[in-house]
């Protein structure tokens, strides 16, 4: 079976899968309550991948994971205070913008205990949004306060999770 990583490196990701219920590349707050799980940045390709857990989002009926792919990244910024443990990072605001052949997005990730804004911001020449399913992705997320690190990792999507694409869009 195809993993998320295999899918993203394959030409299959450009096949038509139908439009997502909420298109994160075009709609304000389409990713609200999805959680950022992981980020990869390939400097050789200037490609950014952002992996989301979609169990908490109200805007996507289909799929339990999503990935944004930003191609030819021109800027990338992450702001969050340091932490001593894993932290569930739900998106509170997602703001896509496409002007003058430049795609940009800001993802607000709530506030830290100190009241400081947390965000991920990037710009690129194009972007893709892929929604799909992973096995076990519909169960309740792990408890970050009580579960062991091993249980938490096992309960979340990763780049090596088997993946079934459902919807996609490009800009």
PEPE-V564468 format. One record per pair of residues at least 12 apart in sequence whose C-alpha atoms are under 10 Angstrom apart, sorted by the first residue. I is the first residue (numbers start at 1). J is the second residue. If there is no record, write none. Layout:
i->(I | I)
j->(J | J)
//
This chain:
i->(1 | 1 | 1 | 1 | 2 | 2 | 2 | 2 | 2 | 2 | 3 | 3 | 3 | 3 | 3 | 3 | 3 | 3 | 4 | 4 | 4 | 4 | 4 | 4 | 4 | 4 | 4 | 4 | 4 | 4 | 4 | 4 | 4 | 4 | 4 | 5 | 5 | 5 | 5 | 5 | 5 | 5 | 6 | 6 | 6 | 6 | 6 | 7 | 7 | 7 | 7 | 7 | 7 | 8 | 8 | 8 | 8 | 8 | 8 | 12 | 13 | 13 | 13 | 13 | 13 | 13 | 13 | 14 | 14 | 14 | 14 | 14 | 15 | 15 | 15 | 15 | 16 | 16 | 16 | 16 | 17 | 17 | 17 | 17 | 17 | 17 | 17 | 17 | 18 | 18 | 18 | 18 | 19 | 19 | 19 | 19 | 19 | 19 | 19 | 19 | 20 | 20 | 20 | 20 | 20 | 20 | 20 | 20 | 20 | 20 | 20 | 20 | 20 | 21 | 21 | 21 | 21 | 21 | 21 | 21 | 21 | 22 | 22 | 22 | 22 | 22 | 22 | 22 | 23 | 23 | 23 | 23 | 23 | 23 | 23 | 23 | 23 | 23 | 23 | 24 | 24 | 24 | 24 | 24 | 24 | 24 | 24 | 24 | 24 | 24 | 24 | 25 | 25 | 25 | 25 | 25 | 25 | 25 | 25 | 25 | 25 | 25 | 25 | 25 | 25 | 25 | 25 | 26 | 26 | 26 | 26 | 26 | 26 | 26 | 27 | 27 | 27 | 27 | 28 | 28 | 28 | 28 | 28 | 28 | 29 | 29 | 29 | 29 | 29 | 29 | 29 | 29 | 29 | 30 | 30 | 30 | 30 | 30 | 30 | 30 | 30 | 30 | 31 | 31 | 31 | 31 | 31 | 31 | 31 | 31 | 31 | 31 | 31 | 31 | 31 | 31 | 31 | 31 | 32 | 32 | 32 | 32 | 32 | 32 | 32 | 32 | 32 | 32 | 32 | 32 | 32 | 32 | 33 | 33 | 33 | 33 | 33 | 33 | 33 | 33 | 33 | 33 | 33 | 33 | 33 | 33 | 33 | 34 | 34 | 34 | 34 | 34 | 34 | 34 | 34 | 34 | 34 | 34 | 34 | 34 | 34 | 34 | 34 | 34 | 34 | 34 | 34 | 35 | 35 | 35 | 35 | 35 | 35 | 35 | 35 | 35 | 35 | 35 | 35 | 35 | 35 | 35 | 36 | 36 | 36 | 36 | 36 | 36 | 36 | 36 | 36 | 36 | 36 | 36 | 36 | 36 | 36 | 37 | 37 | 37 | 37 | 37 | 37 | 37 | 37 | 37 | 37 | 37 | 37 | 37 | 38 | 38 | 38 | 38 | 38 | 38 | 38 | 38 | 39 | 39 | 39 | 39 | 39 | 40 | 40 | 41 | 41 | 41 | 41 | 42 | 42 | 43 | 43 | 45 | 45 | 45 | 46 | 46 | 46 | 46 | 46 | 46 | 46 | 47 | 47 | 47 | 47 | 47 | 47 | 47 | 47 | 47 | 48 | 48 | 48 | 48 | 48 | 48 | 48 | 48 | 48 | 48 | 48 | 48 | 49 | 49 | 49 | 49 | 49 | 49 | 49 | 49 | 49 | 50 | 50 | 50 | 50 | 50 | 50 | 50 | 51 | 51 | 51 | 51 | 51 | 51 | 51 | 51 | 51 | 52 | 52 | 52 | 52 | 52 | 52 | 52 | 52 | 52 | 52 | 52 | 52 | 53 | 53 | 53 | 53 | 53 | 53 | 53 | 53 | 53 | 53 | 53 | 53 | 54 | 54 | 54 | 54 | 54 | 54 | 54 | 55 | 55 | 55 | 55 | 55 | 56 | 56 | 56 | 56 | 56 | 57 | 57 | 60 | 62 | 62 | 62 | 62 | 62 | 63 | 63 | 63 | 63 | 63 | 63 | 63 | 63 | 63 | 63 | 63 | 64 | 64 | 64 | 64 | 64 | 64 | 64 | 64 | 64 | 64 | 65 | 65 | 65 | 65 | 65 | 65 | 65 | 65 | 65 | 65 | 65 | 65 | 65 | 66 | 66 | 66 | 66 | 66 | 66 | 66 | 66 | 66 | 66 | 67 | 67 | 67 | 67 | 67 | 67 | 67 | 68 | 68 | 68 | 68 | 68 | 68 | 68 | 68 | 69 | 69 | 69 | 69 | 69 | 69 | 69 | 70 | 70 | 70 | 70 | 70 | 70 | 70 | 70 | 70 | 70 | 70 | 70 | 70 | 71 | 71 | 71 | 71 | 71 | 71 | 71 | 72 | 72 | 72 | 72 | 72 | 72 | 73 | 73 | 73 | 73 | 73 | 73 | 73 | 73 | 73 | 74 | 74 | 74 | 74 | 74 | 74 | 74 | 75 | 75 | 75 | 75 | 75 | 76 | 76 | 76 | 76 | 76 | 76 | 76 | 77 | 77 | 77 | 77 | 77 | 77 | 78 | 78 | 78 | 78 | 78 | 78 | 78 | 79 | 79 | 79 | 79 | 79 | 79 | 79 | 79 | 80 | 80 | 80 | 80 | 80 | 80 | 80 | 80 | 80 | 81 | 81 | 81 | 81 | 81 | 81 | 81 | 82 | 83 | 85 | 85 | 85 | 86 | 86 | 86 | 86 | 86 | 87 | 87 | 88 | 88 | 88 | 88 | 88 | 88 | 89 | 89 | 89 | 89 | 89 | 89 | 90 | 90 | 90 | 90 | 91 | 91 | 91 | 91 | 91 | 91 | 91 | 92 | 92 | 92 | 92 | 92 | 92 | 92 | 93 | 93 | 93 | 93 | 93 | 93 | 94 | 94 | 94 | 94 | 94 | 94 | 94 | 95 | 95 | 95 | 96 | 96 | 96 | 97 | 98 | 98 | 98 | 98 | 98 | 98 | 99 | 100 | 101 | 101 | 101 | 101 | 102 | 102 | 102 | 102 | 102 | 102 | 103 | 103 | 103 | 103 | 103 | 103 | 103 | 104 | 104 | 104 | 104 | 104 | 104 | 104 | 105 | 105 | 105 | 105 | 105 | 105 | 106 | 106 | 106 | 106 | 106 | 107 | 107 | 107 | 107 | 108 | 108 | 125 | 126 | 126 | 127 | 127 | 127 | 128 | 128 | 128 | 128 | 129 | 129 | 129 | 129 | 129 | 130 | 130 | 130 | 130 | 130 | 130 | 131 | 131 | 131 | 131 | 131 | 131 | 131 | 132 | 132 | 132 | 132 | 132 | 132 | 133 | 133 | 133 | 133 | 133 | 133 | 133 | 134 | 134 | 134 | 134 | 134 | 134 | 134 | 134 | 135 | 135 | 135 | 135 | 135 | 136 | 136 | 136 | 136 | 137 | 137 | 137 | 137 | 139 | 139 | 140 | 140 | 141 | 141 | 141 | 142 | 142 | 142 | 143)
j->(161 | 162 | 163 | 164 | 160 | 161 | 162 | 163 | 164 | 165 | 134 | 158 | 159 | 160 | 161 | 162 | 163 | 164 | 51 | 65 | 66 | 67 | 130 | 132 | 133 | 134 | 157 | 158 | 159 | 160 | 161 | 162 | 163 | 164 | 165 | 49 | 158 | 159 | 160 | 161 | 162 | 163 | 159 | 160 | 161 | 162 | 163 | 130 | 159 | 162 | 163 | 164 | 165 | 49 | 67 | 68 | 69 | 130 | 159 | 165 | 128 | 129 | 130 | 165 | 167 | 168 | 169 | 128 | 130 | 168 | 169 | 170 | 165 | 167 | 168 | 169 | 166 | 167 | 168 | 169 | 130 | 131 | 132 | 165 | 166 | 167 | 168 | 169 | 166 | 167 | 168 | 169 | 129 | 130 | 131 | 166 | 167 | 168 | 169 | 170 | 59 | 60 | 61 | 62 | 63 | 129 | 130 | 131 | 132 | 166 | 167 | 168 | 169 | 59 | 60 | 61 | 62 | 63 | 131 | 167 | 168 | 58 | 59 | 60 | 61 | 62 | 131 | 167 | 59 | 60 | 96 | 128 | 129 | 130 | 131 | 167 | 168 | 169 | 170 | 59 | 66 | 67 | 68 | 94 | 95 | 96 | 105 | 128 | 129 | 130 | 169 | 68 | 94 | 95 | 96 | 97 | 98 | 103 | 104 | 105 | 126 | 127 | 128 | 129 | 169 | 170 | 171 | 95 | 96 | 97 | 98 | 169 | 170 | 171 | 94 | 95 | 96 | 97 | 93 | 94 | 95 | 96 | 97 | 105 | 59 | 91 | 92 | 93 | 94 | 95 | 96 | 107 | 108 | 57 | 58 | 59 | 60 | 91 | 93 | 94 | 95 | 96 | 52 | 53 | 54 | 56 | 57 | 58 | 59 | 60 | 66 | 90 | 91 | 92 | 93 | 94 | 95 | 107 | 54 | 56 | 57 | 58 | 59 | 60 | 90 | 91 | 92 | 93 | 94 | 107 | 108 | 109 | 52 | 53 | 54 | 55 | 56 | 57 | 58 | 59 | 89 | 90 | 91 | 92 | 93 | 94 | 109 | 51 | 52 | 53 | 54 | 55 | 56 | 57 | 58 | 59 | 60 | 64 | 65 | 66 | 88 | 89 | 90 | 91 | 92 | 94 | 109 | 51 | 52 | 53 | 54 | 55 | 56 | 57 | 65 | 66 | 88 | 89 | 90 | 91 | 92 | 109 | 50 | 51 | 52 | 53 | 54 | 66 | 67 | 87 | 88 | 89 | 90 | 91 | 107 | 109 | 120 | 50 | 51 | 52 | 53 | 65 | 87 | 88 | 89 | 90 | 156 | 157 | 158 | 159 | 50 | 51 | 52 | 53 | 67 | 157 | 158 | 159 | 51 | 52 | 67 | 68 | 159 | 69 | 159 | 69 | 70 | 73 | 76 | 71 | 73 | 72 | 73 | 71 | 72 | 73 | 70 | 71 | 72 | 73 | 74 | 75 | 124 | 69 | 70 | 71 | 72 | 73 | 74 | 124 | 126 | 127 | 67 | 68 | 69 | 70 | 71 | 72 | 73 | 76 | 122 | 123 | 124 | 127 | 67 | 68 | 69 | 70 | 71 | 127 | 128 | 129 | 159 | 66 | 67 | 68 | 69 | 70 | 120 | 129 | 65 | 66 | 67 | 68 | 69 | 130 | 157 | 158 | 159 | 64 | 65 | 66 | 67 | 68 | 89 | 90 | 91 | 131 | 156 | 157 | 158 | 65 | 66 | 67 | 88 | 89 | 90 | 137 | 138 | 141 | 156 | 157 | 158 | 66 | 90 | 131 | 132 | 133 | 137 | 138 | 137 | 138 | 139 | 140 | 141 | 90 | 91 | 138 | 140 | 141 | 90 | 91 | 131 | 131 | 132 | 133 | 166 | 167 | 130 | 131 | 132 | 133 | 134 | 137 | 138 | 164 | 165 | 166 | 167 | 131 | 132 | 133 | 134 | 135 | 136 | 137 | 138 | 139 | 157 | 130 | 131 | 132 | 133 | 134 | 137 | 138 | 156 | 157 | 158 | 163 | 164 | 165 | 129 | 130 | 131 | 132 | 133 | 157 | 165 | 166 | 167 | 168 | 128 | 129 | 130 | 131 | 132 | 159 | 168 | 127 | 128 | 129 | 130 | 131 | 168 | 169 | 170 | 124 | 126 | 127 | 128 | 129 | 130 | 170 | 103 | 104 | 105 | 122 | 123 | 124 | 125 | 126 | 127 | 128 | 129 | 170 | 171 | 103 | 123 | 124 | 125 | 126 | 127 | 128 | 102 | 123 | 124 | 125 | 126 | 127 | 102 | 103 | 104 | 122 | 123 | 124 | 125 | 126 | 127 | 102 | 103 | 104 | 122 | 123 | 124 | 125 | 104 | 121 | 122 | 123 | 124 | 104 | 105 | 120 | 121 | 122 | 123 | 124 | 106 | 119 | 120 | 121 | 122 | 123 | 106 | 107 | 118 | 119 | 120 | 121 | 122 | 108 | 109 | 116 | 117 | 118 | 119 | 120 | 121 | 109 | 110 | 111 | 112 | 116 | 117 | 118 | 119 | 120 | 111 | 112 | 113 | 114 | 116 | 117 | 118 | 112 | 112 | 144 | 145 | 149 | 144 | 145 | 149 | 152 | 153 | 144 | 145 | 109 | 141 | 142 | 143 | 144 | 145 | 108 | 109 | 110 | 111 | 118 | 119 | 107 | 108 | 109 | 110 | 107 | 108 | 109 | 110 | 118 | 119 | 120 | 107 | 108 | 109 | 110 | 111 | 118 | 119 | 106 | 107 | 108 | 109 | 110 | 119 | 106 | 107 | 108 | 109 | 119 | 120 | 121 | 107 | 108 | 121 | 121 | 122 | 123 | 123 | 123 | 124 | 125 | 126 | 127 | 171 | 125 | 125 | 124 | 125 | 126 | 171 | 123 | 124 | 125 | 126 | 127 | 171 | 122 | 123 | 124 | 125 | 126 | 127 | 171 | 121 | 122 | 123 | 124 | 125 | 126 | 127 | 120 | 121 | 122 | 123 | 124 | 127 | 119 | 120 | 121 | 122 | 123 | 119 | 120 | 121 | 122 | 120 | 121 | 171 | 170 | 171 | 169 | 170 | 171 | 168 | 169 | 170 | 171 | 167 | 168 | 169 | 170 | 171 | 165 | 166 | 167 | 168 | 169 | 170 | 163 | 164 | 165 | 166 | 167 | 168 | 169 | 163 | 164 | 165 | 166 | 167 | 168 | 157 | 161 | 162 | 163 | 164 | 165 | 166 | 156 | 157 | 158 | 161 | 162 | 163 | 164 | 165 | 157 | 161 | 162 | 163 | 164 | 154 | 155 | 156 | 157 | 155 | 156 | 157 | 161 | 155 | 156 | 155 | 156 | 154 | 155 | 156 | 154 | 155 | 156 | 155)
//
